[in-house]
């Protein structure tokens, strides 16, 4: 997680997916969230806690 961020980057999470619903294009399979915002932002706003289920996807290439 980058410094100063209040939530992990959902785009690199194994539980993140993109939906066909134009109103709610982002989804988290752990929390069942569908939203315009990143699911980790929705979780943070609802609970006040950083998403506890973030797990880096094996499909994401490393930066090095």
Buried (B, 14 or more C-beta within 10 A) or exposed (E): EEEEEEBBBBEBBBBBBEEEEEEEBBBBEBBEBBBEBBBBBBBBEEEEEBBEBBEEEEEEEEEE
